[in-house]
Amino acid sequence: MKTIQAILLLSLVFTSVPALAQKKIIDPSIYNDWKKIGDLQLSPDGKYSAYTIKPHRGDGFLFIINNETGKKDSVARGVEPQFSGTSNFLAFKITPGFDTLRKCELNKTPKDKWPKDSLGIWLIAKDSLVKIAKVKEFKVSAESDWLAYLSTTNELPKGYLSKKELKAEAKLAKKKGPVKSDGKVLGVWNPVGKTTYYRNVNQFDITKNGAYVSYIEHQKFKKDSVRLNILSTADKKTWRTPNRFTELSQVNFGTSNKYLVGLYSTDTTEEKRWSGFLLDCTSDTWTVFADTAGRFETNRTVSNHAKPKLSPDESYIQFGVWNAPKKDFKDTLTEAEKVKVDVWHWQDGRIQPQQLSQLKRDQNKSNAYIYTLSDNKTVQIGRDSLELQFPSKATNRYVLAINDEKHKGENWRVPLPANYYRVDLSSGNVLPLRDETVFDVALSPSGRYFVYYNEITQQWYSMNVDVEIESCLTCSVKTNWWEDLNGSPTIPTPMGIVGWTGNETGVLVQAEHDIWYYDYKSTRLTSVTQRLRERDADTNYRYWLTNFVTDSSLFYPDNLCLTQFNQQTKATNIYRVSGSFPNLSYTLIAGSNHSYVGLKRAKNAQTILFQRHSNAEYPDAYISMKPGAPEKQISVTNPQQSEYNWSTVELINWTSYDGLALQGLVYKPENFDANKEYPLLVYFYEMYSDEIHNHYAPKPTASIIFPTEYASAGYVVFIPDIRYKIGHPGNGAYDCIMSGTDAVLRKYSNIDPKRLGLQGQSWGGYQTAQLITMTDRYAAAMAGAPVSNMFSAYGGIRWGSGLSRQFQYEHQQSRIGKNIWEAPELYMENSPLFQLPKVKTPLLIMHNDKDGAVPWYQGIELYMGLRRLQKPVWLLNYNSEDHNLMRNANRIDLSIRMRQYFDYYLLGAPMPVWLKEGVPAVDKGEKFGLETID
């Protein structure tokens, strides 16, 4: 028997897979060699890029790229890069190192003794690095070269204070005692000039232009005491509040670099009352805009759980008011005398598990108020029954509000109707807009236009709220404005509103295959993407617009990028946009059989940064410097890929048993040999063919197989698209998966029809369990988090959210379309549990005891049923794990076990001990059974 240590060090020995002379096989032993790119940043002037490349386990590098010359610099263990607003430097953290921190954890070293992060500052013009030790956090101003950071200690750098200053401090400490504080040293840095330091700081912020730094100074007297300070970086002068407070909270700057808002309390009790303040940094004017002195109803006070925020134009402050916290009282009951019970009432709007899941939110809920700076007026705009939707990207006098209380108790029904309103922030007046509206709506930035989708006519409508005139935006064009339901028994969901064009001259509406522009003046609806389709009219495309100006909800052509996706070939094009609506012009940035993600444009230049990937290409970073310029690769994350037997992927088409045209993906080994036999492993969820350009870098799995790893090891992997039928999801899956398997076997005669496997997770886990009750065609199956009994699952709870699961069966993914009393025969038909005597396929199940989506007793019912019938079944329960695995150690373990399982049944590899004998509870944590039986 091989030892567990050998298994973990060398991973798996796949004796049934011959060694490749040229290329290596992917297996769990090489996961740590594979790296991941992240933290992609583009300098505001577009001349530099930055990103990190990290291994799965261990230390990585930060790279700084000159986009014009290609020159590359790197810093070991650099993370969280951020360019200065003027593009003069790049700031980042430098971590102590993976092995160093791991050793501290193993040795149980107290956290305060662990090595600390450093701050790195790369001076671009000087091509040099500045390091500052022991830094907890840093912030870079978005429009200047100022940077502020908080140290992990409260000790000033040696030599910062003069001998005279040190002597004065010592004298004061002798007289009043040493200053006690939980704060740390704040450093305020600029490439030019001397760094200034401030002790006893526990919070800080910096304005966008770097003109001001706010910091909260903490000292301990008889009680904790804090004071707010405002540093002017221009002259190093500091203004501070004349009074000390017991606590300051939610302090933040507005957009103009002039105002600061926050909350303060002078209470010494644990449950504090709060007041809101506004500080004009240019004049040091302090205004209390909200307190409890007669401003609100009895027992109502400012909430410290609702962050006070200045509107983008700084005309008003939004803040929250809630019930005053109860005073501390003495507990007169012992724990044994206290009653702990949840009372479930049949008329509860939200069932108890959902209430408990949202308890913290409910306890901290407040009503929204507005304080207007121009007239010092306070207006209540929020009510308990209204949920306000404040815009994050624009300022207007109006906001949208929703009331969904009427149907909240109908949690078996989705989507739920709601009533919508326009709230006037200047007066608090509430104007009804539309009742019983099912789908999301939109209010234009000015509040003039209200747009909604009518689920009955399946058209978009717009209402000019001020004059109460309504018009149909989309009735003049016959096209699909809704998404493909794929058999879901629900109302078709609209594709959505893209946004409003500049000055609200029109609105952009997403259709299934185009984007349309409705002009309010001419009332004309025009496609803005039609011209890109004219030369290929028979091809279906999908389009997305990206607005590079992230702080604006208005769409201007010069700030846009268009993505075009070919639904037949799966190719993608990326275009720069110019012109005016609706007559837009497009300049191709990049286009190929790849996916493009993470598009960013430099703030002050035309440079665009993005990632491009395919099955064979890792999602490395690319740039396009200007319109018409070709894409240029600026990162190489995994050059070692060329050493491995990778996968190839092809798109196949076939017709299902019911005559449906379907597509699927077939992954083969790079060294595929038409004269050699291969097993076929089928993975599925719903529709997957559009993901043909996904790149599957080797890594531990959270729940599913990765096709490239299995293809590398000698499998052919098939991922079919699945089309469903309302009331018969199991039959729909059978029809598509089985007919797809037939199509693959017809195309590749060297696939062994006796060595077929199935694997799916969640909804795919259900389909796996159902399929093996309908056919004995497959030699092995693995189901992750499967539903086995739709009757008990229908009445179950999604414990992660506390929601009832009934809506899933009546209206969503489970696709029954009726409740269990209306159609018990459908629940019976689609429940694997009731057909288990027919099962002849060995089944491996993973279902974890903290699954928040599918109750884990569903996996237990499946396991217990098969066990009772004495059919081969195994259940993996990763303790305290959710629907998908989160802990890296567990992911590696599952990766190994799934490979061992399928290799045994489909490749003829040796059987591992856990598969033969299991792992007794008394051996848990000491023995894992991963060694194979010779």
ZAMARGU-4260 file (C-alpha; in steps of 0.2 Angstrom, whole numbers, plus 5000, padded with zeros to 4 digits):
<rodrens>
0) 5000/5000/5000 | 5006/5017/4996 | 5007/5029/5011 | 4996/5044/5013 | 5012/5055/5014
5) 5017/5049/4997 | 5000/5052/4990 | 5000/5070/4996 | 5018/5073/4990 | 5017/5066/4973
10) 4998/5067/4972 | 4991/5052/4961 | 5000/5039/4952 | 4989/5036/4937 | 4996/5019/4932
15) 4983/5016/4919 | 4988/5032/4909 | 5005/5030/4900 | 5018/5043/4902 | 5019/5055/4888
20) 5036/5057/4880 | 5034/5075/4876 | 5022/5083/4888 | 5017/5081/4906 | 4999/5076/4912
25) 4989/5088/4923 | 4985/5081/4940 | 4983/5088/4958 | 5002/5088/4961 | 5005/5103/4950
30) 4991/5114/4956 | 5003/5125/4966 | 5014/5128/4950 | 4999/5137/4942 | 4998/5156/4944
35) 4984/5168/4943 | 4984/5186/4937 | 4975/5199/4947 | 4974/5217/4953 | 4975/5224/4935
40) 4977/5243/4935 | 4979/5257/4922 | 4987/5273/4926 | 4977/5289/4923 | 4988/5294/4908
45) 4987/5277/4900 | 5006/5275/4899 | 5008/5262/4913 | 4999/5246/4918 | 5001/5235/4934
50) 4995/5218/4939 | 5000/5204/4951 | 5004/5186/4947 | 5002/5174/4961 | 5004/5155/4963
55) 4990/5145/4970 | 5000/5143/4986 | 5015/5154/4990 | 5021/5172/4985 | 5019/5181/4969
60) 5025/5197/4961 | 5019/5214/4957 | 5023/5219/4939 | 5024/5237/4933 | 5023/5239/4913
65) 5028/5253/4902 | 5014/5252/4890 | 5023/5261/4876 | 5040/5253/4877 | 5035/5236/4885
70) 5048/5238/4899 | 5044/5228/4914 | 5048/5230/4933 | 5043/5218/4947 | 5042/5218/4966
75) 5041/5202/4975 | 5026/5200/4986 | 5018/5216/4980 | 4999/5217/4981 | 4984/5229/4980
80) 4993/5241/4968 | 4985/5259/4965 | 4992/5273/4954 | 4992/5291/4960 | 4980/5303/4952
85) 4994/5311/4942 | 5002/5294/4936 | 5018/5299/4945 | 5019/5283/4956 | 5012/5267/4960
90) 5008/5262/4979 | 5005/5245/4985 | 5008/5233/5000 | 5022/5221/5002 | 5017/5206/5012
95) 5029/5197/5024 | 5028/5180/5014 | 5018/5165/5014 | 5030/5153/5022 | 5034/5166/5036
100) 5016/5168/5040 | 5013/5150/5039 | 5027/5146/5051 | 5019/5159/5063 | 5002/5150/5062
105) 5010/5133/5065 | 5020/5140/5080 | 5004/5148/5087 | 5013/5164/5088 | 5002/5178/5094
110) 4995/5189/5080 | 5002/5205/5086 | 5020/5197/5085 | 5018/5192/5067 | 5028/5201/5054
115) 5018/5216/5046 | 5015/5222/5028 | 5026/5236/5021 | 5021/5250/5010 | 5029/5250/4993
120) 5030/5266/4982 | 5037/5264/4964 | 5042/5281/4958 | 5039/5280/4940 | 5050/5294/4933
125) 5065/5289/4944 | 5062/5270/4941 | 5065/5267/4960 | 5056/5260/4975 | 5053/5267/4992
130) 5049/5255/5006 | 5040/5260/5022 | 5039/5246/5035 | 5025/5241/5046 | 5010/5248/5037
135) 4992/5243/5040 | 4983/5252/5026 | 4985/5266/5014 | 4975/5278/5003 | 4980/5287/4987
140) 4971/5303/4982 | 4963/5300/4965 | 4968/5317/4957 | 4985/5321/4965 | 5001/5314/4972
145) 4996/5314/4990 | 4996/5298/5000 | 4991/5294/5018 | 4995/5278/5027 | 4992/5271/5044
150) 5006/5261/5053 | 5005/5246/5064 | 5014/5255/5078 | 5012/5271/5088 | 5030/5275/5087
155) 5037/5289/5077 | 5052/5286/5066 | 5068/5289/5075 | 5075/5307/5072 | 5058/5314/5067
160) 5057/5324/5083 | 5070/5336/5088 | 5079/5334/5105 | 5070/5349/5111 | 5053/5341/5106
165) 5058/5325/5114 | 5063/5334/5130 | 5046/5343/5131 | 5036/5327/5128 | 5046/5319/5142
170) 5042/5333/5154 | 5024/5333/5150 | 5023/5314/5152 | 5031/5316/5169 | 5018/5329/5174
175) 5002/5321/5167 | 5008/5303/5164 | 5011/5295/5147 | 4997/5296/5134 | 4988/5280/5132
180) 4980/5276/5115 | 4974/5262/5104 | 4979/5273/5089 | 4994/5271/5077 | 5005/5283/5068
185) 4998/5291/5052 | 5010/5296/5039 | 5006/5309/5025 | 5018/5307/5011 | 5021/5316/4994
190) 5035/5312/4982 | 5042/5330/4985 | 5044/5336/5003 | 5045/5328/5020 | 5033/5315/5027
195) 5023/5322/5041 | 5017/5310/5056 | 5003/5310/5068 | 5001/5299/5083 | 4986/5290/5091
200) 4976/5289/5075 | 4963/5275/5072 | 4954/5281/5056 | 4959/5292/5042 | 4953/5298/5025
205) 4960/5309/5010 | 4951/5320/4998 | 4951/5316/4979 | 4963/5331/4976 | 4973/5327/4991
210) 4970/5345/4999 | 4964/5338/5015 | 4967/5323/5026 | 4955/5319/5040 | 4960/5308/5055
215) 4953/5303/5071 | 4964/5304/5086 | 4961/5292/5100 | 4966/5294/5119 | 4961/5285/5134
220) 4957/5295/5150 | 4944/5288/5162 | 4934/5284/5146 | 4939/5283/5128 | 4940/5300/5120
225) 4942/5304/5101 | 4945/5320/5092 | 4943/5324/5073 | 4958/5333/5065 | 4958/5340/5047
230) 4976/5343/5040 | 4978/5355/5025 | 4992/5347/5015 | 4996/5363/5007 | 5002/5372/5023
235) 5002/5357/5035 | 4990/5367/5046 | 4978/5356/5057 | 4961/5361/5062 | 4954/5350/5076
240) 4937/5349/5085 | 4937/5360/5101 | 4928/5346/5110 | 4932/5328/5112 | 4919/5314/5109
245) 4917/5296/5116 | 4916/5290/5098 | 4916/5296/5080 | 4909/5285/5066 | 4906/5285/5047
250) 4917/5300/5043 | 4918/5303/5024 | 4922/5317/5012 | 4911/5323/4998 | 4915/5324/4980
255) 4921/5342/4979 | 4935/5340/4992 | 4927/5353/5003 | 4915/5345/5015 | 4916/5331/5027
260) 4902/5322/5035 | 4900/5310/5049 | 4893/5305/5066 | 4898/5309/5084 | 4892/5304/5101
265) 4896/5310/5119 | 4887/5296/5128 | 4897/5285/5139 | 4885/5271/5139 | 4887/5256/5128
270) 4871/5260/5118 | 4875/5277/5112 | 4865/5291/5104 | 4872/5299/5089 | 4872/5316/5080
275) 4877/5321/5063 | 4890/5334/5058 | 4895/5343/5042 | 4912/5352/5042 | 4917/5364/5029
280) 4936/5361/5027 | 4939/5378/5018 | 4932/5388/5032 | 4933/5376/5047 | 4914/5378/5049
285) 4906/5365/5060 | 4887/5362/5058 | 4877/5349/5068 | 4864/5344/5055 | 4855/5331/5065
290) 4853/5327/5084 | 4840/5321/5095 | 4835/5339/5102 | 4817/5340/5096 | 4821/5336/5078
295) 4813/5319/5078 | 4798/5309/5086 | 4800/5303/5103 | 4812/5289/5106 | 4819/5292/5088
300) 4838/5296/5085 | 4851/5296/5072 | 4857/5279/5067 | 4875/5275/5066 | 4872/5260/5055
305) 4866/5272/5041 | 4881/5281/5034 | 4878/5299/5031 | 4882/5303/5013 | 4883/5319/5003
310) 4874/5319/4987 | 4886/5320/4972 | 4883/5338/4969 | 4884/5341/4988 | 4867/5349/4989
315) 4860/5337/5002 | 4865/5324/5015 | 4856/5308/5016 | 4856/5300/5034 | 4846/5288/5044
320) 4835/5289/5059 | 4829/5274/5070 | 4822/5269/5086 | 4833/5275/5101 | 4843/5261/5108
325) 4836/5254/5124 | 4845/5258/5140 | 4856/5244/5148 | 4846/5234/5161 | 4851/5222/5173
330) 4847/5204/5169 | 4836/5195/5182 | 4835/5178/5174 | 4848/5164/5173 | 4851/5156/5156
335) 4841/5141/5162 | 4826/5152/5166 | 4826/5160/5149 | 4814/5155/5135 | 4821/5153/5117
340) 4807/5150/5104 | 4804/5155/5086 | 4785/5157/5083 | 4781/5153/5065 | 4764/5162/5060
345) 4755/5157/5044 | 4753/5176/5039 | 4771/5181/5042 | 4777/5191/5027 | 4794/5183/5029
350) 4795/5166/5037 | 4805/5164/5053 | 4821/5157/5045 | 4822/5172/5033 | 4818/5184/5047
355) 4832/5177/5057 | 4844/5177/5042 | 4840/5196/5040 | 4839/5199/5059 | 4854/5211/5059
360) 4848/5221/5044 | 4831/5223/5052 | 4838/5228/5069 | 4849/5241/5061 | 4835/5247/5049
365) 4832/5266/5049 | 4821/5278/5040 | 4830/5290/5027 | 4831/5308/5030 | 4838/5322/5020
370) 4847/5338/5026 | 4848/5352/5013 | 4863/5363/5014 | 4855/5378/5006 | 4841/5381/5019
375) 4847/5369/5033 | 4830/5360/5031 | 4828/5342/5037 | 4815/5331/5028 | 4809/5313/5031
380) 4809/5304/5014 | 4809/5286/5020 | 4794/5276/5028 | 4794/5259/5035 | 4784/5253/5020
385) 4795/5261/5007 | 4813/5256/5001 | 4822/5270/4993 | 4834/5267/4979 | 4846/5281/4979
390) 4857/5284/4963 | 4875/5281/4966 | 4881/5289/4950 | 4870/5305/4948 | 4862/5318/4957
395) 4844/5323/4956 | 4829/5330/4965 | 4820/5313/4964 | 4823/5295/4969 | 4814/5279/4966
400) 4805/5270/4980 | 4797/5253/4981 | 4784/5245/4992 | 4783/5226/4990 | 4774/5223/5007
405) 4757/5217/4999 | 4764/5201/4991 | 4779/5198/5003 | 4770/5183/5011 | 4768/5175/4994
410) 4786/5168/4994 | 4781/5153/4982 | 4779/5166/4968 | 4792/5175/4958 | 4794/5188/4952
415) 4783/5197/4965 | 4773/5212/4960 | 4777/5229/4969 | 4772/5247/4969 | 4783/5261/4963
420) 4784/5279/4968 | 4794/5295/4965 | 4800/5303/4981 | 4804/5322/4980 | 4820/5325/4991
425) 4816/5343/4993 | 4799/5340/5001 | 4797/5322/5005 | 4782/5321/4994 | 4778/5304/4987
430) 4771/5302/4970 | 4763/5285/4965 | 4770/5279/4948 | 4764/5262/4945 | 4756/5248/4955
435) 4758/5229/4953 | 4773/5230/4943 | 4783/5214/4941 | 4800/5218/4934 | 4813/5231/4938
440) 4809/5249/4933 | 4820/5264/4930 | 4819/5282/4934 | 4830/5294/4923 | 4843/5304/4932
445) 4833/5320/4932 | 4817/5311/4938 | 4808/5316/4923 | 4805/5299/4914 | 4799/5283/4922
450) 4802/5267/4912 | 4794/5250/4915 | 4791/5234/4906 | 4773/5227/4904 | 4774/5208/4906
455) 4757/5206/4898 | 4761/5216/4881 | 4780/5211/4883 | 4784/5229/4878 | 4794/5244/4887
460) 4784/5260/4891 | 4790/5277/4896 | 4780/5290/4906 | 4785/5308/4907 | 4780/5310/4925
465) 4778/5329/4926 | 4765/5329/4912 | 4759/5312/4915 | 4761/5307/4897 | 4765/5289/4893
470) 4772/5281/4877 | 4777/5264/4871 | 4795/5264/4868 | 4796/5247/4858 | 4779/5244/4851
475) 4785/5249/4833 | 4798/5235/4831 | 4794/5217/4832 | 4808/5208/4841 | 4811/5199/4857
480) 4814/5211/4872 | 4815/5196/4884 | 4827/5183/4889 | 4826/5165/4884 | 4817/5156/4898
485) 4823/5138/4893 | 4808/5130/4900 | 4806/5140/4916 | 4788/5141/4921 | 4788/5160/4924
490) 4785/5176/4915 | 4798/5181/4902 | 4811/5192/4910 | 4815/5208/4900 | 4833/5210/4894
495) 4834/5227/4902 | 4836/5246/4901 | 4854/5250/4896 | 4853/5268/4901 | 4850/5286/4896
500) 4859/5296/4883 | 4867/5313/4887 | 4854/5326/4893 | 4841/5313/4893 | 4837/5315/4874
505) 4834/5296/4873 | 4835/5280/4881 | 4844/5264/4876 | 4835/5247/4877 | 4842/5230/4876
510) 4834/5217/4865 | 4839/5199/4862 | 4850/5202/4847 | 4852/5221/4846 | 4853/5238/4856
515) 4840/5251/4852 | 4839/5269/4855 | 4822/5278/4858 | 4823/5297/4854 | 4810/5306/4865
520) 4809/5321/4853 | 4805/5311/4837 | 4798/5296/4846 | 4808/5285/4834 | 4816/5269/4839
525) 4832/5265/4830 | 4844/5250/4831 | 4862/5257/4836 | 4869/5240/4832 | 4860/5235/4815
530) 4875/5241/4804 | 4886/5229/4812 | 4874/5215/4807 | 4870/5220/4789 | 4885/5210/4781
535) 4880/5195/4791 | 4861/5196/4792 | 4858/5178/4795 | 4869/5177/4811 | 4862/5180/4828
540) 4873/5192/4839 | 4872/5198/4857 | 4878/5215/4862 | 4884/5224/4878 | 4889/5242/4880
545) 4902/5247/4893 | 4902/5264/4900 | 4920/5269/4905 | 4914/5284/4915 | 4909/5274/4930
550) 4903/5289/4940 | 4890/5294/4927 | 4873/5286/4923 | 4872/5295/4906 | 4879/5287/4891
555) 4890/5298/4879 | 4897/5289/4863 | 4915/5294/4866 | 4914/5285/4883 | 4908/5269/4877
560) 4914/5252/4871 | 4903/5239/4862 | 4905/5220/4864 | 4898/5209/4850 | 4896/5191/4852
565) 4892/5179/4838 | 4880/5166/4844 | 4884/5153/4831 | 4903/5154/4830 | 4906/5161/4848
570) 4918/5174/4842 | 4919/5191/4850 | 4923/5208/4844 | 4926/5224/4854 | 4923/5241/4847
575) 4927/5259/4852 | 4912/5270/4849 | 4910/5287/4842 | 4898/5298/4833 | 4881/5303/4840
580) 4865/5293/4844 | 4858/5284/4835 | 4871/5286/4821 | 4886/5278/4830 | 4903/5273/4822
585) 4913/5258/4827 | 4932/5255/4827 | 4937/5238/4830 | 4949/5236/4845 | 4950/5217/4845
590) 4941/5202/4838 | 4944/5184/4837 | 4939/5167/4844 | 4942/5173/4862 | 4932/5180/4877
595) 4936/5198/4882 | 4934/5203/4900 | 4938/5217/4912 | 4938/5231/4900 | 4945/5247/4908
600) 4950/5264/4900 | 4963/5276/4906 | 4955/5291/4915 | 4964/5304/4905 | 4969/5294/4889
605) 4962/5282/4876 | 4972/5267/4882 | 4961/5252/4885 | 4966/5237/4896 | 4957/5221/4895
610) 4960/5202/4897 | 4958/5190/4883 | 4956/5171/4885 | 4952/5155/4876 | 4953/5136/4880
615) 4971/5136/4875 | 4976/5154/4881 | 4976/5160/4899 | 4967/5176/4902 | 4982/5187/4901
620) 4982/5206/4900 | 4981/5216/4884 | 4981/5234/4879 | 4975/5245/4865 | 4984/5262/4866
625) 4973/5272/4854 | 4958/5270/4841 | 4964/5258/4827 | 4979/5252/4837 | 4981/5233/4838
630) 4979/5224/4854 | 4996/5221/4863 | 4999/5207/4876 | 5008/5214/4892 | 5008/5198/4903
635) 5013/5180/4902 | 5006/5171/4917 | 5009/5153/4914 | 5023/5150/4901 | 5024/5132/4908
640) 5008/5127/4900 | 5017/5123/4884 | 5025/5108/4894 | 5008/5100/4897 | 4997/5089/4887
645) 4982/5102/4886 | 4965/5100/4879 | 4957/5105/4863 | 4939/5110/4861 | 4926/5110/4847
650) 4908/5115/4845 | 4897/5101/4839 | 4879/5102/4833 | 4866/5088/4834 | 4847/5085/4835
655) 4839/5079/4851 | 4827/5064/4851 | 4813/5077/4851 | 4820/5086/4836 | 4828/5101/4845
660) 4844/5109/4837 | 4857/5108/4851 | 4875/5113/4853 | 4889/5106/4865 | 4907/5106/4868
665) 4919/5092/4866 | 4936/5092/4875 | 4949/5080/4869 | 4968/5078/4874 | 4980/5088/4864
670) 4988/5072/4859 | 4972/5064/4854 | 4975/5048/4844 | 4961/5042/4832 | 4967/5024/4834
675) 4966/5024/4853 | 4951/5021/4864 | 4945/5034/4876 | 4932/5035/4890 | 4919/5049/4889
680) 4915/5060/4904 | 4899/5070/4903 | 4898/5086/4913 | 4882/5098/4912 | 4872/5111/4920
685) 4861/5120/4908 | 4867/5130/4893 | 4886/5129/4892 | 4891/5131/4873 | 4893/5150/4874
690) 4907/5146/4887 | 4918/5138/4873 | 4932/5151/4877 | 4933/5147/4895 | 4951/5144/4901
695) 4952/5130/4914 | 4969/5133/4922 | 4974/5118/4934 | 4967/5122/4951 | 4958/5113/4966
700) 4939/5111/4963 | 4925/5118/4973 | 4913/5105/4966 | 4915/5101/4948 | 4927/5093/4936
705) 4938/5104/4925 | 4938/5097/4907 | 4956/5102/4903 | 4963/5092/4918 | 4953/5077/4913
710) 4957/5078/4895 | 4975/5079/4899 | 4974/5063/4908 | 4966/5054/4894 | 4947/5057/4894
715) 4936/5065/4881 | 4924/5077/4890 | 4907/5082/4884 | 4897/5097/4890 | 4880/5097/4881
720) 4867/5111/4881 | 4851/5106/4889 | 4834/5112/4884 | 4820/5109/4897 | 4801/5105/4896
725) 4790/5113/4909 | 4784/5099/4921 | 4797/5087/4915 | 4815/5093/4918 | 4821/5076/4921
730) 4815/5070/4904 | 4822/5086/4896 | 4839/5082/4903 | 4838/5064/4898 | 4833/5069/4880
735) 4848/5081/4878 | 4862/5072/4887 | 4858/5055/4880 | 4856/5061/4862 | 4872/5072/4864
740) 4881/5056/4870 | 4875/5047/4855 | 4881/5061/4844 | 4898/5061/4852 | 4900/5042/4850
745) 4895/5043/4831 | 4908/5057/4828 | 4921/5048/4838 | 4921/5029/4835 | 4936/5027/4846
750) 4926/5032/4862 | 4923/5016/4872 | 4903/5016/4875 | 4906/5005/4890 | 4917/5018/4899
755) 4905/5033/4901 | 4904/5044/4916 | 4892/5058/4922 | 4896/5073/4934 | 4886/5088/4939
760) 4884/5100/4954 | 4868/5107/4962 | 4856/5107/4948 | 4868/5097/4938 | 4869/5085/4953
765) 4850/5083/4953 | 4851/5079/4934 | 4865/5066/4937 | 4855/5057/4951 | 4839/5058/4940
770) 4848/5051/4924 | 4855/5036/4933 | 4837/5031/4937 | 4833/5032/4919 | 4847/5023/4911
775) 4861/5011/4915 | 4872/5017/4901 | 4885/5026/4912 | 4898/5016/4921 | 4901/5029/4935
780) 4892/5045/4941 | 4896/5059/4953 | 4882/5071/4960 | 4886/5086/4970 | 4873/5094/4981
785) 4859/5084/4973 | 4840/5086/4976 | 4834/5068/4977 | 4816/5070/4984 | 4806/5085/4976
790) 4792/5083/4989 | 4803/5086/5004 | 4814/5098/4995 | 4799/5108/4990 | 4795/5111/5008
795) 4813/5114/5013 | 4822/5130/5017 | 4837/5138/5008 | 4846/5140/5024 | 4859/5153/5017
800) 4845/5165/5014 | 4831/5158/5025 | 4819/5157/5009 | 4807/5144/5006 | 4811/5133/4992
805) 4794/5132/4985 | 4797/5146/4972 | 4810/5136/4963 | 4798/5122/4959 | 4783/5132/4954
810) 4792/5146/4944 | 4811/5144/4942 | 4825/5132/4939 | 4817/5116/4945 | 4803/5119/4932
815) 4789/5109/4939 | 4777/5124/4936 | 4764/5118/4949 | 4763/5115/4968 | 4764/5097/4975
820) 4745/5097/4978 | 4741/5102/4960 | 4753/5089/4952 | 4760/5076/4964 | 4763/5065/4949
825) 4776/5077/4942 | 4785/5078/4959 | 4786/5059/4959 | 4791/5058/4941 | 4806/5070/4944
830) 4812/5063/4960 | 4826/5051/4959 | 4822/5044/4976 | 4807/5035/4970 | 4816/5026/4956
835) 4832/5020/4965 | 4828/5002/4962 | 4832/5004/4944 | 4850/5011/4947 | 4864/5001/4941
840) 4877/5015/4941 | 4889/5018/4956 | 4887/5035/4963 | 4898/5047/4972 | 4889/5061/4982
845) 4896/5077/4989 | 4884/5086/5001 | 4890/5097/5015 | 4882/5100/5032 | 4882/5119/5030
850) 4874/5119/5012 | 4864/5135/5011 | 4856/5132/4995 | 4851/5113/4995 | 4847/5106/5012
855) 4860/5092/5014 | 4847/5080/5020 | 4843/5078/5001 | 4860/5070/4999 | 4857/5059/5014
860) 4840/5053/5007 | 4849/5048/4991 | 4863/5040/5000 | 4852/5031/5013 | 4840/5025/4999
865) 4854/5017/4988 | 4863/5010/5004 | 4846/5002/5009 | 4845/4994/4991 | 4863/4989/4993
870) 4869/4998/4978 | 4887/5006/4978 | 4886/5024/4984 | 4898/5035/4994 | 4894/5052/5002
875) 4907/5065/5006 | 4902/5078/5019 | 4915/5091/5021 | 4912/5098/5038 | 4905/5116/5040
880) 4907/5118/5021 | 4893/5127/5010 | 4886/5122/4994 | 4903/5124/4985 | 4919/5121/4995
885) 4928/5136/5001 | 4943/5129/5011 | 4958/5125/5000 | 4963/5109/5009 | 4945/5102/5006
890) 4946/5107/4988 | 4962/5098/4985 | 4955/5083/4994 | 4939/5083/4983 | 4950/5085/4967
895) 4960/5069/4972 | 4945/5059/4977 | 4935/5063/4961 | 4950/5059/4950 | 4953/5043/4959
900) 4934/5038/4958 | 4933/5041/4939 | 4950/5034/4936 | 4945/5018/4944 | 4929/5016/4935
905) 4934/5023/4918 | 4952/5021/4916 | 4955/5005/4926 | 4967/5013/4939 | 4969/5005/4956
910) 4956/5007/4969 | 4959/5019/4983 | 4957/5013/5001 | 4942/5025/5004 | 4933/5018/4989
915) 4935/5000/4995 | 4934/5002/5014 | 4928/5020/5018 | 4936/5029/5032 | 4930/5025/5050
920) 4925/5040/5061 | 4939/5034/5074 | 4952/5037/5060 | 4945/5054/5055 | 4959/5067/5053
925) 4973/5054/5054 | 4969/5043/5040 | 4962/5048/5023 | 4961/5032/5013 | 4969/5040/4998
930) 4982/5027/4996 | 4978/5014/4982 | 4977/4995/4984 | 4990/4986/4974
</rodrens>
